[in-house]
Amino acid sequence: MNVTKTTSLILCLFALACGDDDLPARPGADGGPRDSGVDAGPTDGGPVPDGSIDAGVDGGGGEILCAAGERVLLGTDEIARAQDPVLAAGATSTLVAWRAKDGAFTNAFARTLGSAGAGDLVPLTDDFAVQDALTAAATASGFVVAWYDNAAGSGFEILTRPLDATGAPTADAQVVTDGADVANVNPSLAAGADGPILLFVEDDTEGGRLVRAAPLAADGTLAGTAESVLGSLYDPVRPRLFARPASFPFLLSTDVTPEGMTSERALWLQALSETSGPDGETLRVDLDGNVAATAAAAATPSDQVGIAFDVRVAGVRNEVHYRPVLPGTDEPTGLERVLSDSMARDPGIASIGGGFAVAYRLLEPSPTIEVALVTVGGDVVGRLDLGASTAEGGAVGIVATPAGALWVAWAEMGADTTEIYAARVACE
């Protein structure tokens, strides 16, 4: 589908309306009823006479105007399958990367995104291997992209490739892992204080999986030793690494099998240290044990962290939930907040204006891509409709640019092919 829908809204300036005091209180240690926290006032987000959307909270005289632009078709995968297009915001442009079958084989591709639209298609690979689990991060000079493939002679290994600010490769792809008896798969990249951090899964192919993390140089080569940061008990099939500008990165791991750390479907958070090792204990994010596949996190410049994740309620209802992290800690706090009254799935999250923008696939009454603007405490203060989509397609990516815009990227899975789209949300 390529229906275009443009909409706009006015919302409060998060930084003025949503301070530390708006965070929900921590759950009671006795396991009893949980306090939902400070009353932030009315937040119905309903229409007002001029047709805009009322943020419902006192913005202290500040406003942000956000408007969604037309969607851009980035590329087509000749296979009908879920995709997770990844975004990385650089100083002058935003990179989006994905994998697609284009002819005989599946390869990796990228494009840069800017106020004028999308740049030219950049092939990142052109070989007989099968690329998967693309991830990207900004560097001082451009970007670095990582993925895993099954190239002949090396087995399943992690590869990286550096790109300049225009998305053009500055060096050949390089193998950065060495797993003689294991498969190194499912990488994730995030910006650290001194450069990108690489996370990946070391799979012994017999049920044992360790998560390792290592710093990278700007050219994508390893700049240190890969340390073990999460063990097999957390069932780390596809952990994700997230940047925390005022601190060090942290990872989320969905434990969705009965053989994991618990008998429930859980979501775990693990902070990393300055040396990319584990920092403190692994903490559980969810409260109800019904986590689904997708989880994402973002941090504001003042170190407020928000986490958005899929849940499957009673095995029949898809919902997107949100939970913040207590300021100055790695501890999830308060209740899980449901971000949509209708069924939704596949969330991504980005920091903007002192709060968060959460993008997801809304399923009712018909599939669309929606962005909810959320305070740190989890109140939805506005929504943007990016137009019709498909019920299946994979995670929705979202990133904020240094100029204050948002880019959203997602895939739409048809009967035989999958199309990858992006849309820019301008905020001022």
VEXDREN-2710 file (C-alpha; in Angstrom, 1 decimal):
% VEXDREN-2710
k/r/px/py/pz
1/MET/0.0/0.0/0.0
2/ASN/1.2/3.5/-0.7
3/VAL/-1.6/5.7/0.6
4/THR/-0.3/9.1/1.7
5/LYS/-1.9/10.9/4.7
6/THR/-0.6/14.1/6.1
7/THR/-1.7/15.4/9.5
8/SER/-0.4/17.7/12.2
9/LEU/-0.9/18.5/15.9
10/ILE/0.2/20.8/18.6
11/LEU/1.5/19.4/21.8
12/CYS/3.1/20.7/25.0
13/LEU/6.8/21.3/25.3
14/PHE/7.8/18.1/27.1
15/ALA/10.7/19.6/28.8
16/LEU/8.5/22.2/30.5
17/ALA/5.5/20.0/31.2
18/CYS/7.0/16.7/32.2
19/GLY/9.8/16.9/34.8
20/ASP/11.2/14.3/37.1
21/ASP/8.1/14.6/39.4
22/ASP/5.8/13.2/36.7
23/LEU/7.4/9.8/36.9
24/PRO/5.2/7.1/38.4
25/ALA/6.1/5.8/41.8
26/ARG/8.0/2.5/42.1
27/PRO/5.9/-0.6/42.6
28/GLY/5.3/-1.7/46.1
29/ALA/7.7/-4.2/47.4
30/ASP/4.9/-6.2/49.0
31/GLY/3.5/-7.2/45.6
32/GLY/0.2/-5.4/46.4
33/PRO/-1.5/-2.7/44.4
34/ARG/0.9/-0.3/42.6
35/ASP/0.6/3.5/42.9
36/SER/0.4/5.0/39.5
37/GLY/2.3/8.0/40.7
38/VAL/1.8/11.8/40.6
39/ASP/-1.4/13.1/39.0
40/ALA/-0.2/15.0/36.0
41/GLY/-3.6/16.5/35.3
42/PRO/-6.0/15.9/32.4
43/THR/-4.4/14.2/29.4
44/ASP/-7.4/13.2/27.2
45/GLY/-5.7/14.5/24.0
46/GLY/-9.1/15.2/22.6
47/PRO/-10.0/17.8/19.9
48/VAL/-10.4/21.5/20.7
49/PRO/-12.4/24.0/18.6
50/ASP/-9.6/25.0/16.3
51/GLY/-9.1/21.4/15.2
52/SER/-5.7/20.9/16.8
53/ILE/-5.1/18.4/19.5
54/ASP/-5.0/19.6/23.1
55/ALA/-2.0/18.3/25.0
56/GLY/-4.0/18.4/28.2
57/VAL/-1.2/19.6/30.4
58/ASP/0.2/23.0/31.2
59/GLY/3.2/23.5/28.9
60/GLY/4.4/26.6/30.7
61/GLY/3.8/28.7/27.6
62/GLY/5.8/26.4/25.3
63/GLU/4.5/24.4/22.3
64/ILE/5.9/22.1/19.7
65/LEU/4.2/21.9/16.3
66/CYS/4.7/18.5/14.5
67/ALA/3.5/17.7/11.0
68/ALA/3.9/14.4/9.2
69/GLY/5.1/14.5/5.6
70/GLU/4.6/12.2/2.7
71/ARG/5.9/8.7/2.9
72/VAL/8.9/7.7/0.7
73/LEU/9.2/4.2/-0.9
74/LEU/12.8/3.2/0.0
75/GLY/13.0/-0.2/-1.7
76/THR/11.3/-3.5/-2.4
77/ASP/12.2/-7.0/-1.1
78/GLU/11.2/-9.7/-3.5
79/ILE/10.2/-11.9/-0.6
80/ALA/7.1/-11.5/1.6
81/ARG/8.7/-11.4/5.1
82/ALA/9.0/-9.2/8.2
83/GLN/11.7/-6.5/8.0
84/ASP/13.2/-4.3/10.7
85/PRO/14.6/-1.2/8.9
86/VAL/17.1/0.5/11.2
87/LEU/17.8/4.2/11.5
88/ALA/20.7/6.2/12.8
89/ALA/20.7/10.0/13.0
90/GLY/24.0/11.7/12.1
91/ALA/25.0/15.3/12.3
92/THR/23.8/16.2/8.8
93/SER/21.8/13.2/7.6
94/THR/19.9/10.1/8.8
95/LEU/20.8/6.6/7.6
96/VAL/18.2/3.9/7.0
97/ALA/19.4/0.3/6.2
98/TRP/17.6/-3.0/5.5
99/ARG/18.2/-6.3/3.7
100/ALA/16.3/-7.4/0.6
101/LYS/16.3/-9.9/-2.2
102/ASP/17.0/-8.0/-5.4
103/GLY/17.5/-10.7/-8.1
104/ALA/19.1/-14.0/-7.1
105/PHE/20.3/-13.2/-3.6
106/THR/19.5/-11.2/-0.5
107/ASN/21.8/-8.3/0.1
108/ALA/22.1/-5.3/2.4
109/PHE/21.1/-1.8/1.3
110/ALA/21.1/1.8/2.7
111/ARG/19.9/5.3/1.9
112/THR/20.3/8.6/3.6
113/LEU/17.3/10.7/4.6
114/GLY/17.2/14.5/4.9
115/SER/14.8/17.4/4.7
116/ALA/14.8/17.0/0.9
117/GLY/13.8/13.3/1.0
118/ALA/15.9/10.1/0.4
119/GLY/19.2/9.9/-1.2
120/ASP/20.3/7.3/-3.8
121/LEU/20.2/3.6/-3.0
122/VAL/23.5/2.3/-1.7
123/PRO/24.3/-1.4/-2.0
124/LEU/26.3/-2.5/1.1
125/THR/26.9/-6.0/-0.1
126/ASP/26.9/-7.9/-3.4
127/ASP/27.8/-11.5/-2.8
128/PHE/26.4/-15.0/-2.4
129/ALA/25.9/-14.8/1.4
130/VAL/22.6/-14.2/3.2
131/GLN/22.7/-10.9/5.2
132/ASP/20.5/-10.5/8.2
133/ALA/19.8/-8.4/11.3
134/LEU/21.2/-5.1/10.0
135/THR/22.0/-2.4/12.6
136/ALA/23.6/1.0/12.3
137/ALA/25.0/3.8/14.5
138/ALA/26.4/7.3/13.8
139/THR/30.1/8.1/14.1
140/ALA/32.0/11.3/14.1
141/SER/32.5/11.1/10.4
142/GLY/29.4/9.3/9.2
143/PHE/28.0/5.9/10.1
144/VAL/28.9/2.3/10.7
145/VAL/26.6/-0.6/9.7
146/ALA/26.7/-4.2/11.0
147/TRP/25.0/-7.5/10.1
148/TYR/25.7/-11.2/10.1
149/ASP/26.0/-13.5/7.2
150/ASN/27.0/-17.0/6.3
151/ALA/29.8/-16.3/3.9
152/ALA/31.7/-19.3/2.7
153/GLY/34.8/-20.1/4.7
154/SER/33.7/-18.0/7.7
155/GLY/30.4/-19.5/8.9
156/PHE/28.0/-17.1/10.7
157/GLU/30.0/-14.0/11.7
158/ILE/29.4/-10.3/12.3
159/LEU/30.5/-7.9/9.5
160/THR/30.8/-4.1/9.7
161/ARG/31.2/-1.5/7.0
162/PRO/31.9/2.3/7.5
163/LEU/30.0/4.9/5.5
164/ASP/30.5/8.6/5.2
165/ALA/27.8/11.2/5.9
166/THR/26.3/10.7/2.5
167/GLY/26.0/7.0/3.0
168/ALA/28.8/6.1/0.6
169/PRO/31.0/3.2/1.8
170/THR/34.5/4.3/2.8
171/ALA/36.0/0.8/3.1
172/ASP/35.1/-2.8/2.3
173/ALA/33.0/-4.9/4.6
174/GLN/35.1/-6.7/7.2
175/VAL/34.5/-9.6/9.5
176/VAL/35.0/-8.6/13.2
177/THR/34.2/-11.8/15.0
178/ASP/36.0/-15.2/15.0
179/GLY/33.7/-18.1/16.0
180/ALA/35.4/-21.3/15.2
181/ASP/32.8/-23.4/17.1
182/VAL/30.0/-20.9/17.5
183/ALA/27.7/-18.8/15.3
184/ASN/28.0/-15.1/15.9
185/VAL/24.6/-13.5/15.0
186/ASN/22.1/-10.8/15.6
187/PRO/24.3/-7.7/16.1
188/SER/23.1/-4.4/17.6
189/LEU/24.9/-1.1/17.5
190/ALA/24.6/2.0/19.6
191/ALA/26.7/5.2/20.1
192/GLY/28.9/5.2/23.2
193/ALA/30.9/8.0/24.8
194/ASP/34.0/7.3/22.7
195/GLY/32.4/5.7/19.6
196/PRO/30.1/2.9/18.6
197/ILE/29.5/-0.2/20.8
198/LEU/28.8/-3.5/19.1
199/LEU/26.5/-6.1/20.8
200/PHE/26.1/-9.6/19.3
201/VAL/24.9/-13.2/20.3
202/GLU/27.4/-16.0/20.5
203/ASP/25.3/-19.1/19.8
204/ASP/26.8/-22.6/20.4
205/THR/24.0/-24.0/18.2
206/GLU/23.0/-26.4/21.0
207/GLY/20.8/-24.0/23.0
208/GLY/23.6/-22.0/24.7
209/ARG/23.7/-18.3/23.9
210/LEU/25.9/-15.6/25.4
211/VAL/25.6/-11.9/24.6
212/ARG/28.9/-10.1/24.1
213/ALA/29.7/-6.4/23.7
214/ALA/32.8/-4.6/22.4
215/PRO/33.8/-1.0/21.4
216/LEU/34.4/-0.3/17.8
217/ALA/36.6/2.3/16.1
218/ALA/35.0/4.7/13.6
219/ASP/36.1/2.4/10.7
220/GLY/34.1/-0.5/12.2
221/THR/37.1/-2.5/13.5
222/LEU/37.1/-3.8/17.1
223/ALA/38.7/-1.4/19.5
224/GLY/38.7/-3.7/22.5
225/THR/37.9/-7.2/23.7
226/ALA/34.3/-8.5/23.5
227/GLU/33.0/-9.1/27.0
228/SER/30.2/-11.4/28.0
229/VAL/27.3/-9.2/29.3
230/LEU/24.3/-11.6/29.4
231/GLY/24.0/-15.3/29.8
232/SER/21.8/-18.0/28.2
233/LEU/19.3/-18.0/31.0
234/TYR/17.8/-14.8/29.7
235/ASP/17.2/-16.5/26.3
236/PRO/18.9/-13.7/24.4
237/VAL/17.8/-14.5/20.8
238/ARG/17.7/-10.9/19.6
239/PRO/18.9/-8.4/22.3
240/ARG/19.1/-4.7/21.4
241/LEU/21.6/-2.1/22.5
242/PHE/20.5/1.5/23.1
243/ALA/22.4/4.7/23.6
244/ARG/22.2/6.7/26.8
245/PRO/23.9/10.1/26.1
246/ALA/24.4/11.0/29.7
247/SER/25.7/7.6/30.7
248/PHE/26.7/4.3/29.1
249/PRO/24.6/2.1/26.7
250/PHE/22.2/-0.5/28.0
251/LEU/20.6/-3.5/26.4
252/LEU/17.1/-5.1/26.4
253/SER/16.5/-8.8/25.9
254/THR/13.1/-10.5/25.5
255/ASP/12.9/-13.9/27.2
256/VAL/9.9/-15.5/25.5
257/THR/10.5/-19.2/26.1
258/PRO/9.5/-21.4/29.1
259/GLU/13.2/-22.5/29.3
260/GLY/14.4/-19.0/30.1
261/MET/15.1/-17.2/33.3
262/THR/11.4/-17.5/34.3
263/SER/8.4/-19.5/33.2
264/GLU/6.9/-16.2/31.9
265/ARG/7.5/-14.1/28.8
266/ALA/9.7/-11.4/30.2
267/LEU/11.8/-8.3/29.2
268/TRP/15.1/-7.7/30.8
269/LEU/17.4/-4.6/31.1
270/GLN/21.1/-4.7/31.5
271/ALA/23.3/-1.6/31.8
272/LEU/26.8/-1.6/30.5
273/SER/30.0/-0.1/32.0
274/GLU/32.5/2.3/30.5
275/THR/34.4/-0.7/29.2
276/SER/31.3/-2.3/27.7
277/GLY/31.0/-4.9/30.4
278/PRO/27.9/-5.6/32.6
279/ASP/27.2/-2.9/35.1
280/GLY/25.0/-4.0/38.0
281/GLU/22.3/-6.7/38.0
282/THR/19.9/-7.5/35.2
283/LEU/16.5/-6.0/36.0
284/ARG/13.1/-7.0/34.8
285/VAL/11.1/-4.4/32.9
286/ASP/7.6/-6.0/32.5
287/LEU/5.2/-6.7/35.3
288/ASP/2.7/-9.2/33.7
289/GLY/4.8/-11.8/32.0
290/ASN/3.2/-11.5/28.6
291/VAL/5.9/-9.8/26.5
292/ALA/6.0/-10.4/22.8
293/ALA/8.8/-10.0/20.3
294/THR/9.7/-6.3/20.0
295/ALA/11.2/-3.9/22.6
296/ALA/12.9/-0.5/22.1
297/ALA/14.2/2.2/24.4
298/ALA/15.4/5.8/24.2
299/ALA/16.9/8.3/26.5
300/THR/16.5/12.1/26.7
301/PRO/19.5/14.4/27.0
302/SER/18.8/14.7/30.8
303/ASP/19.0/10.9/31.1
304/GLN/15.3/10.1/31.3
305/VAL/14.8/6.6/29.8
306/GLY/11.6/5.3/28.2
307/ILE/11.0/1.7/27.2
308/ALA/8.2/0.6/24.7
309/PHE/7.4/-3.1/24.1
310/ASP/4.9/-5.5/22.7
311/VAL/2.6/-7.6/24.8
312/ARG/0.1/-10.3/24.0
313/VAL/-2.8/-10.1/26.5
314/ALA/-4.6/-13.4/27.2
315/GLY/-3.1/-14.8/24.0
316/VAL/-5.5/-12.8/21.8
317/ARG/-4.9/-9.0/22.1
318/ASN/-1.8/-7.1/20.9
319/GLU/-0.8/-4.0/22.9
320/VAL/2.1/-1.6/23.0
321/HIS/3.2/-0.9/26.6
322/TYR/5.5/1.8/28.0
323/ARG/7.5/1.9/31.2
324/PRO/10.1/4.5/32.3
325/VAL/13.3/4.1/34.2
326/LEU/13.9/5.9/37.5
327/PRO/16.1/8.9/36.9
328/GLY/19.8/8.4/37.7
329/THR/19.3/4.6/37.9
330/ASP/18.7/1.6/35.7
331/GLU/15.6/0.6/37.5
332/PRO/12.2/0.4/35.7
333/THR/9.5/2.2/37.7
334/GLY/5.7/2.5/37.9
335/LEU/3.0/0.7/36.1
336/GLU/3.0/-0.4/32.5
337/ARG/1.1/2.2/30.5
338/VAL/-0.9/1.1/27.5
339/LEU/-0.3/3.6/24.6
340/SER/-3.4/2.9/22.5
341/ASP/-7.0/1.9/23.1
342/SER/-6.9/-0.1/19.9
343/MET/-4.8/-3.2/19.3
344/ALA/-1.2/-2.3/18.3
345/ARG/2.2/-3.9/17.9
346/ASP/5.9/-3.5/16.7
347/PRO/6.9/-0.3/18.6
348/GLY/10.0/1.9/18.2
349/ILE/10.8/4.9/20.4
350/ALA/12.8/8.1/20.1
351/SER/13.5/11.1/22.4
352/ILE/12.1/14.5/21.5
353/GLY/11.4/17.7/23.4
354/GLY/12.1/16.1/26.8
355/GLY/9.6/13.3/26.2
356/PHE/9.2/10.5/23.7
357/ALA/7.7/9.7/20.4
358/VAL/6.6/6.0/20.1
359/ALA/5.8/4.7/16.6
360/TYR/3.9/1.4/16.1
361/ARG/1.6/-0.5/13.8
362/LEU/-2.0/0.3/14.8
363/LEU/-4.2/-2.7/13.9
364/GLU/-7.8/-1.4/14.4
365/PRO/-10.1/-0.5/12.7
366/SER/-7.6/-1.1/9.9
367/PRO/-3.8/-1.2/9.9
368/THR/-2.0/2.2/10.0
369/ILE/1.3/3.5/11.2
370/GLU/0.8/5.8/14.2
371/VAL/3.1/7.9/16.4
372/ALA/2.1/8.6/20.0
373/LEU/3.8/11.6/21.8
374/VAL/4.4/10.5/25.4
375/THR/5.5/12.3/28.5
376/VAL/8.3/10.6/30.6
377/GLY/5.6/9.4/33.0
378/GLY/3.7/7.7/30.1
379/ASP/0.8/10.1/29.4
380/VAL/-0.1/10.2/25.7
381/VAL/-0.4/13.9/24.8
382/GLY/-0.9/13.6/21.0
383/ARG/-0.9/11.3/18.1
384/LEU/0.1/11.4/14.4
385/ASP/-1.4/9.2/11.7
386/LEU/1.1/8.3/9.0
387/GLY/-1.4/6.5/6.8
388/ALA/-2.6/3.0/5.9
389/SER/-0.2/0.1/6.2
390/THR/-0.3/-3.7/6.6
391/ALA/-0.9/-5.8/9.7
392/GLU/2.4/-7.6/9.2
393/GLY/5.8/-6.2/8.4
394/GLY/8.0/-6.1/11.4
395/ALA/9.2/-3.5/13.9
396/VAL/8.6/0.2/13.2
397/GLY/11.8/2.3/13.5
398/ILE/11.9/5.9/14.7
399/VAL/14.8/8.3/15.3
400/ALA/15.1/12.0/16.2
401/THR/17.6/14.2/14.3
402/PRO/19.8/16.9/15.8
403/ALA/17.5/19.4/14.1
404/GLY/14.5/18.2/16.1
405/ALA/12.7/16.2/13.3
406/LEU/11.7/12.6/13.4
407/TRP/12.2/9.9/10.8
408/VAL/10.0/6.8/10.9
409/ALA/10.7/3.7/8.8
410/TRP/8.7/0.5/8.5
411/ALA/7.9/-2.4/6.1
412/GLU/4.6/-3.5/4.5
413/MET/4.4/-7.2/3.8
414/GLY/2.3/-8.1/0.8
415/ALA/1.4/-11.5/-0.7
416/ASP/4.7/-11.9/-2.6
417/THR/6.9/-8.9/-1.8
418/THR/7.7/-6.5/1.0
419/GLU/8.0/-2.7/0.6
420/ILE/10.1/-0.5/2.9
421/TYR/8.9/3.0/3.6
422/ALA/10.0/6.1/5.5
423/ALA/8.2/9.3/6.5
424/ARG/9.6/12.5/8.0
425/VAL/7.9/14.2/10.9
426/ALA/8.9/17.9/11.1
427/CYS/8.7/19.5/14.6
428/GLU/9.2/23.1/15.5
END
